[in-house]
Amino acid sequence: MCDLTSAEEKILVNLAGAEKGLVATRLGISVSTLDVHLARIRKKRAKCKKFLKQTDQYKSIIYPKRKGE
């Protein structure tokens, strides 16, 4: 659901502080393909945010404190 593909991970790592055109050239893809990947990443982020919001109220059950904490 919220996992990035290896291509999406490469794009994010390379995109940090660089222009899209340069990243696309480095990765051997077109800028429009890069944009498709970025759209998918944004969609995954939105889904994950929704998932986190839905499960926030259950954090204490999902992550119980250990003795001494």
MMTF fields as JSON, N, C-alpha, C and O atoms, coordinates in Angstrom:
{
  "mmtfVersion": "1.0.0",
  "mmtfProducer": "UNKNOWN",
  "numBonds": 275,
  "numAtoms": 276,
  "numGroups": 69,
  "numChains": 1,
  "numModels": 1,
  "chainsPerModel": [1],
  "groupsPerChain": [69],
  "chainIdList": ["A"],
  "bondAtomList": [4, 2, 8, 6, 12, 10, 16, 14, 20, 18, 24, 22, 28, 26, 32, 30, 36, 34, 40, 38, 44, 42, 48, 46, 52, 50, 56, 54, 60, 58, 64, 62, 68, 66, 72, 70, 76, 74, 80, 78, 84, 82, 88, 86, 92, 90, 96, 94, 100, 98, 104, 102, 108, 106, 112, 110, 116, 114, 120, 118, 124, 122, 128, 126, 132, 130, 136, 134, 140, 138, 144, 142, 148, 146, 152, 150, 156, 154, 160, 158, 164, 162, 168, 166, 172, 170, 176, 174, 180, 178, 184, 182, 188, 186, 192, 190, 196, 194, 200, 198, 204, 202, 208, 206, 212, 210, 216, 214, 220, 218, 224, 222, 228, 226, 232, 230, 236, 234, 240, 238, 244, 242, 248, 246, 252, 250, 256, 254, 260, 258, 264, 262, 268, 266, 272, 270],
  "bondOrderList": [1, 1, 1, 1, 1, 1, 1, 1, 1, 1, 1, 1, 1, 1, 1, 1, 1, 1, 1, 1, 1, 1, 1, 1, 1, 1, 1, 1, 1, 1, 1, 1, 1, 1, 1, 1, 1, 1, 1, 1, 1, 1, 1, 1, 1, 1, 1, 1, 1, 1, 1, 1, 1, 1, 1, 1, 1, 1, 1, 1, 1, 1, 1, 1, 1, 1, 1, 1],
  "groupList": [{"groupName": "MET", "atomNameList": ["N", "CA", "C", "O"], "elementList": ["N", "C", "C", "O"], "formalChargeList": [0, 0, 0, 0], "bondAtomList": [1, 0, 2, 1, 3, 2], "bondOrderList": [1, 1, 2], "singleLetterCode": "M", "chemCompType": "L-PEPTIDE LINKING"}, {"groupName": "CYS", "atomNameList": ["N", "CA", "C", "O"], "elementList": ["N", "C", "C", "O"], "formalChargeList": [0, 0, 0, 0], "bondAtomList": [1, 0, 2, 1, 3, 2], "bondOrderList": [1, 1, 2], "singleLetterCode": "C", "chemCompType": "L-PEPTIDE LINKING"}, {"groupName": "ASP", "atomNameList": ["N", "CA", "C", "O"], "elementList": ["N", "C", "C", "O"], "formalChargeList": [0, 0, 0, 0], "bondAtomList": [1, 0, 2, 1, 3, 2], "bondOrderList": [1, 1, 2], "singleLetterCode": "D", "chemCompType": "L-PEPTIDE LINKING"}, {"groupName": "LEU", "atomNameList": ["N", "CA", "C", "O"], "elementList": ["N", "C", "C", "O"], "formalChargeList": [0, 0, 0, 0], "bondAtomList": [1, 0, 2, 1, 3, 2], "bondOrderList": [1, 1, 2], "singleLetterCode": "L", "chemCompType": "L-PEPTIDE LINKING"}, {"groupName": "THR", "atomNameList": ["N", "CA", "C", "O"], "elementList": ["N", "C", "C", "O"], "formalChargeList": [0, 0, 0, 0], "bondAtomList": [1, 0, 2, 1, 3, 2], "bondOrderList": [1, 1, 2], "singleLetterCode": "T", "chemCompType": "L-PEPTIDE LINKING"}, {"groupName": "SER", "atomNameList": ["N", "CA", "C", "O"], "elementList": ["N", "C", "C", "O"], "formalChargeList": [0, 0, 0, 0], "bondAtomList": [1, 0, 2, 1, 3, 2], "bondOrderList": [1, 1, 2], "singleLetterCode": "S", "chemCompType": "L-PEPTIDE LINKING"}, {"groupName": "ALA", "atomNameList": ["N", "CA", "C", "O"], "elementList": ["N", "C", "C", "O"], "formalChargeList": [0, 0, 0, 0], "bondAtomList": [1, 0, 2, 1, 3, 2], "bondOrderList": [1, 1, 2], "singleLetterCode": "A", "chemCompType": "L-PEPTIDE LINKING"}, {"groupName": "GLU", "atomNameList": ["N", "CA", "C", "O"], "elementList": ["N", "C", "C", "O"], "formalChargeList": [0, 0, 0, 0], "bondAtomList": [1, 0, 2, 1, 3, 2], "bondOrderList": [1, 1, 2], "singleLetterCode": "E", "chemCompType": "L-PEPTIDE LINKING"}, {"groupName": "LYS", "atomNameList": ["N", "CA", "C", "O"], "elementList": ["N", "C", "C", "O"], "formalChargeList": [0, 0, 0, 0], "bondAtomList": [1, 0, 2, 1, 3, 2], "bondOrderList": [1, 1, 2], "singleLetterCode": "K", "chemCompType": "L-PEPTIDE LINKING"}, {"groupName": "ILE", "atomNameList": ["N", "CA", "C", "O"], "elementList": ["N", "C", "C", "O"], "formalChargeList": [0, 0, 0, 0], "bondAtomList": [1, 0, 2, 1, 3, 2], "bondOrderList": [1, 1, 2], "singleLetterCode": "I", "chemCompType": "L-PEPTIDE LINKING"}, {"groupName": "VAL", "atomNameList": ["N", "CA", "C", "O"], "elementList": ["N", "C", "C", "O"], "formalChargeList": [0, 0, 0, 0], "bondAtomList": [1, 0, 2, 1, 3, 2], "bondOrderList": [1, 1, 2], "singleLetterCode": "V", "chemCompType": "L-PEPTIDE LINKING"}, {"groupName": "ASN", "atomNameList": ["N", "CA", "C", "O"], "elementList": ["N", "C", "C", "O"], "formalChargeList": [0, 0, 0, 0], "bondAtomList": [1, 0, 2, 1, 3, 2], "bondOrderList": [1, 1, 2], "singleLetterCode": "N", "chemCompType": "L-PEPTIDE LINKING"}, {"groupName": "GLY", "atomNameList": ["N", "CA", "C", "O"], "elementList": ["N", "C", "C", "O"], "formalChargeList": [0, 0, 0, 0], "bondAtomList": [1, 0, 2, 1, 3, 2], "bondOrderList": [1, 1, 2], "singleLetterCode": "G", "chemCompType": "PEPTIDE LINKING"}, {"groupName": "ARG", "atomNameList": ["N", "CA", "C", "O"], "elementList": ["N", "C", "C", "O"], "formalChargeList": [0, 0, 0, 0], "bondAtomList": [1, 0, 2, 1, 3, 2], "bondOrderList": [1, 1, 2], "singleLetterCode": "R", "chemCompType": "L-PEPTIDE LINKING"}, {"groupName": "HIS", "atomNameList": ["N", "CA", "C", "O"], "elementList": ["N", "C", "C", "O"], "formalChargeList": [0, 0, 0, 0], "bondAtomList": [1, 0, 2, 1, 3, 2], "bondOrderList": [1, 1, 2], "singleLetterCode": "H", "chemCompType": "L-PEPTIDE LINKING"}, {"groupName": "PHE", "atomNameList": ["N", "CA", "C", "O"], "elementList": ["N", "C", "C", "O"], "formalChargeList": [0, 0, 0, 0], "bondAtomList": [1, 0, 2, 1, 3, 2], "bondOrderList": [1, 1, 2], "singleLetterCode": "F", "chemCompType": "L-PEPTIDE LINKING"}, {"groupName": "GLN", "atomNameList": ["N", "CA", "C", "O"], "elementList": ["N", "C", "C", "O"], "formalChargeList": [0, 0, 0, 0], "bondAtomList": [1, 0, 2, 1, 3, 2], "bondOrderList": [1, 1, 2], "singleLetterCode": "Q", "chemCompType": "L-PEPTIDE LINKING"}, {"groupName": "TYR", "atomNameList": ["N", "CA", "C", "O"], "elementList": ["N", "C", "C", "O"], "formalChargeList": [0, 0, 0, 0], "bondAtomList": [1, 0, 2, 1, 3, 2], "bondOrderList": [1, 1, 2], "singleLetterCode": "Y", "chemCompType": "L-PEPTIDE LINKING"}, {"groupName": "PRO", "atomNameList": ["N", "CA", "C", "O"], "elementList": ["N", "C", "C", "O"], "formalChargeList": [0, 0, 0, 0], "bondAtomList": [1, 0, 2, 1, 3, 2], "bondOrderList": [1, 1, 2], "singleLetterCode": "P", "chemCompType": "L-PEPTIDE LINKING"}],
  "groupTypeList": [0, 1, 2, 3, 4, 5, 6, 7, 7, 8, 9, 3, 10, 11, 3, 6, 12, 6, 7, 8, 12, 3, 10, 6, 4, 13, 3, 12, 9, 5, 10, 5, 4, 3, 2, 10, 14, 3, 6, 13, 9, 13, 8, 8, 13, 6, 8, 1, 8, 8, 15, 3, 8, 16, 4, 2, 16, 17, 8, 5, 9, 9, 17, 18, 8, 13, 8, 12, 7],
  "groupIdList": [1, 2, 3, 4, 5, 6, 7, 8, 9, 10, 11, 12, 13, 14, 15, 16, 17, 18, 19, 20, 21, 22, 23, 24, 25, 26, 27, 28, 29, 30, 31, 32, 33, 34, 35, 36, 37, 38, 39, 40, 41, 42, 43, 44, 45, 46, 47, 48, 49, 50, 51, 52, 53, 54, 55, 56, 57, 58, 59, 60, 61, 62, 63, 64, 65, 66, 67, 68, 69],
  "secStructList": [7, 7, 7, 7, 7, 2, 2, 2, 2, 2, 2, 2, 2, 2, 2, 6, 6, 1, 7, 2, 2, 2, 2, 2, 2, 2, 2, 6, 7, 7, 2, 2, 2, 2, 2, 2, 2, 2, 2, 2, 2, 2, 2, 2, 2, 2, 2, 2, 2, 2, 2, 2, 2, 2, 2, 4, 4, 4, 2, 2, 2, 2, 1, 7, 7, 7, 6, 6, 7],
  "xCoordList": [0.827, 0.0, 0.87, 0.676, 1.818, 2.625, 4.08, 4.923, 4.378, 5.754, 6.103, 5.295, 7.328, 7.827, 8.499, 9.121, 8.368, 9.103, 10.561, 10.886, 11.43, 12.847, 13.031, 13.881, 12.243, 12.328, 11.919, 12.56, 10.848, 10.395, 11.436, 11.655, 12.071, 13.127, 14.298, 14.813, 14.723, 15.819, 15.471, 16.308, 14.238, 13.806, 13.878, 14.406, 13.359, 13.378, 14.796, 15.1, 15.659, 17.05, 17.727, 18.428, 17.523, 18.158, 17.512, 18.167, 16.246, 15.515, 15.882, 15.696, 16.399, 16.754, 17.763, 18.934, 17.289, 18.147, 18.507, 19.382, 17.862, 18.185, 16.933, 15.804, 17.161, 16.036, 15.521, 16.274, 14.23, 13.603, 14.281, 14.48, 14.632, 15.269, 16.586, 16.884, 17.365, 18.654, 18.463, 19.177, 17.509, 17.223, 16.763, 17.218, 15.872, 15.377, 16.533, 16.602, 17.43, 18.585, 19.477, 19.912, 19.747, 20.579, 20.002, 20.736, 18.684, 18.027, 17.655, 17.184, 17.864, 17.578, 16.094, 15.658, 15.31, 13.875, 13.487, 14.269, 12.286, 11.82, 11.25, 10.932, 11.129, 10.547, 9.094, 8.623, 8.375, 6.974, 6.879, 5.949, 7.811, 7.833, 8.147, 7.558, 9.063, 9.387, 8.147, 7.886, 7.39, 6.166, 5.133, 4.423, 5.055, 4.136, 4.541, 3.696, 5.84, 6.326, 6.016, 5.59, 6.227, 5.957, 4.469, 4.104, 3.612, 2.166, 1.801, 0.975, 2.421, 2.165, 2.644, 1.985, 3.79, 4.318, 3.357, 3.074, 2.85, 1.899, 0.635, 0.098, 0.162, -1.038, -0.803, -1.666, 0.355, 0.692, 0.776, 0.309, 1.375, 1.467, 0.083, -0.149, -0.829, -2.191, -2.866, -3.524, -2.704, -3.299, -2.707, -3.426, -1.405, -0.744, -1.147, -1.325, -1.292, -1.747, -3.126, -3.394, -3.998, -5.347, -5.278, -5.981, -4.439, -4.272, -3.765, -4.274, -2.761, -2.218, -3.264, -3.357, -4.041, -5.086, -6.139, -6.62, -6.491, -7.491, -7.002, -7.8, -5.704, -5.169, -4.569, -4.145, -4.526, -3.945, -4.564, -3.855, -5.859, -6.529, -6.173, -6.444, -5.572, -5.229, -3.73, -3.257, -2.981, -1.534, -1.151, -0.202, -1.877, -1.514, -1.725, -1.073, -2.626, -2.859, -1.811, -1.285, -1.525, -0.573, 0.852, 1.628, 1.185, 2.52, 2.414, 2.57, 2.157, 2.036, 3.389, 4.438, 3.344, 4.573, 5.101, 4.343, 6.415, 7.039, 7.236, 7.252, 7.384, 7.589, 8.808, 9.841, 8.67, 9.769, 9.818, 10.677, 8.92, 8.924, 7.917, 7.768],
  "yCoordList": [-1.196, 0.0, 1.258, 2.156, 1.312, 2.516, 2.3, 3.163, 1.167, 0.881, 1.564, 1.633, 2.063, 2.653, 1.572, 0.654, 1.691, 0.795, 1.238, 2.34, 0.389, 0.771, 1.988, 2.839, 2.069, 3.23, 4.509, 5.548, 4.432, 5.608, 6.031, 7.223, 5.058, 5.375, 6.074, 7.068, 5.558, 6.178, 7.607, 8.504, 7.816, 9.159, 10.105, 11.209, 9.698, 10.578, 10.902, 12.048, 9.901, 10.124, 11.101, 12.012, 10.917, 11.779, 13.148, 14.111, 13.256, 14.506, 15.527, 16.728, 15.056, 15.963, 17.011, 16.707, 18.237, 19.357, 19.433, 20.215, 18.65, 18.674, 19.0, 18.855, 19.437, 19.734, 18.45, 17.497, 18.439, 17.247, 16.803, 15.608, 17.743, 17.404, 16.675, 15.713, 17.134, 16.511, 15.104, 14.175, 14.957, 13.653, 12.675, 11.532, 13.116, 12.256, 11.789, 10.615, 12.696, 12.35, 11.344, 10.359, 11.593, 10.676, 9.268, 8.284, 9.181, 7.88, 7.266, 6.131, 8.003, 7.491, 7.388, 6.499, 8.324, 8.362, 9.761, 10.703, 9.89, 11.215, 11.962, 11.362, 13.254, 14.077, 13.681, 13.692, 13.329, 12.926, 11.608, 11.432, 10.689, 9.448, 9.768, 9.185, 10.682, 11.123, 11.712, 11.447, 12.502, 13.097, 12.027, 12.165, 10.963, 9.859, 9.211, 8.937, 8.97, 8.384, 9.295, 8.822, 10.579, 11.532, 11.57, 11.7, 11.46, 11.421, 10.187, 10.258, 9.053, 7.821, 7.952, 7.479, 8.594, 8.817, 9.687, 9.399, 10.758, 11.638, 10.878, 11.079, 10.012, 9.224, 8.274, 8.13, 7.636, 6.734, 7.513, 7.041, 8.71, 9.528, 9.859, 9.809, 10.195, 10.541, 9.335, 9.469, 8.158, 6.949, 6.648, 6.276, 6.809, 6.504, 7.498, 7.121, 8.759, 9.753, 9.382, 9.473, 8.964, 8.562, 7.349, 7.298, 6.376, 5.181, 5.545, 5.042, 6.418, 6.826, 7.556, 7.352, 8.402, 9.133, 8.17, 8.342, 7.159, 6.186, 5.339, 4.917, 5.088, 4.208, 4.965, 4.341, 6.281, 7.088, 6.783, 6.698, 6.623, 6.407, 5.058, 4.826, 4.174, 2.84, 2.677, 1.564, 3.792, 3.724, 3.026, 2.242, 3.301, 2.704, 1.192, 0.473, 0.715, -0.729, -1.358, -2.435, -0.668, -1.19, -1.169, -2.097, -0.109, 0.062, 0.169, 1.261, -0.922, -0.832, -0.501, -0.903, 0.23, 0.568, -0.674, -1.506, -0.773, -1.885, -1.503, -0.32, -2.483, -2.219, -1.323, -1.527, -0.337, 0.574, 1.796, 2.659, 1.891, 3.077, 4.088, 5.152],
  "zCoordList": [0.0, 0.0, 0.0, -0.819, 0.914, 1.048, 0.657, 0.901, 0.058, -0.322, -1.638, -2.565, -1.687, -2.922, -3.758, -3.224, -5.068, -5.949, -5.974, -5.532, -6.484, -6.552, -7.463, -7.199, -8.522, -9.416, -8.692, -8.85, -7.894, -7.14, -6.107, -5.892, -5.475, -4.506, -5.193, -4.681, -6.354, -7.104, -7.472, -7.371, -7.899, -8.299, -7.117, -7.247, -5.967, -4.797, -4.355, -4.025, -4.349, -3.937, -4.881, -4.439, -6.174, -7.169, -7.261, -7.66, -6.901, -7.044, -5.978, -6.173, -4.863, -3.764, -4.245, -4.473, -4.391, -4.764, -6.239, -6.61, -7.089, -8.512, -9.333, -8.863, -10.551, -11.441, -12.082, -12.286, -12.395, -12.967, -14.263, -14.48, -15.108, -16.386, -16.194, -16.903, -15.24, -14.948, -14.38, -14.758, -13.484, -12.885, -13.957, -13.993, -14.82, -15.892, -16.774, -17.138, -17.115, -17.942, -17.226, -17.821, -15.948, -15.159, -15.132, -15.223, -15.006, -14.883, -16.229, -16.284, -17.305, -18.639, -18.947, -19.679, -18.369, -18.626, -19.08, -18.951, -19.606, -20.029, -18.825, -17.798, -18.97, -17.903, -17.669, -16.532, -18.747, -18.566, -17.789, -17.001, -17.99, -17.209, -15.751, -14.841, -15.536, -14.176, -13.512, -12.338, -14.249, -13.707, -13.333, -12.337, -14.137, -13.827, -12.502, -11.65, -12.341, -11.086, -9.898, -8.844, -10.068, -8.982, -8.642, -7.473, -9.648, -9.397, -8.582, -7.672, -8.91, -8.148, -6.711, -5.785, -6.527, -5.169, -4.37, -3.207, -4.997, -4.305, -3.918, -2.829, -4.8, -4.537, -3.358, -2.492, -3.328, -2.221, -0.907, 0.129, -0.955, 0.257, 0.799, 2.007, -0.1, 0.321, 0.969, 2.0, 0.365, 0.929, 2.299, 3.227, 2.42, 3.692, 4.772, 5.93, 4.399, 5.374, 5.895, 7.093, 4.986, 5.377, 6.3, 7.309, 5.963, 6.789, 8.178, 9.179, 8.242, 9.538, 10.378, 11.588, 9.725, 10.437, 10.991, 12.112, 10.197, 10.635, 11.802, 12.639, 11.865, 12.91, 14.093, 15.066, 14.028, 15.11, 16.473, 17.476, 16.506, 17.787, 18.411, 19.589, 17.628, 18.118, 18.393, 18.625, 18.366, 18.561, 19.862, 19.887, 20.937, 22.225, 22.228, 22.985, 21.391, 21.291, 20.367, 20.644, 19.274, 18.295, 18.858, 18.631, 19.587, 20.154, 21.678, 22.225, 22.357, 23.821, 24.451, 23.948, 25.545, 26.257, 26.957, 27.456, 26.976, 27.691, 29.139, 29.477, 29.984, 31.411, 31.578, 30.94, 32.44, 32.729, 31.841, 32.028, 30.884, 30.002, 30.493, 29.891]
}
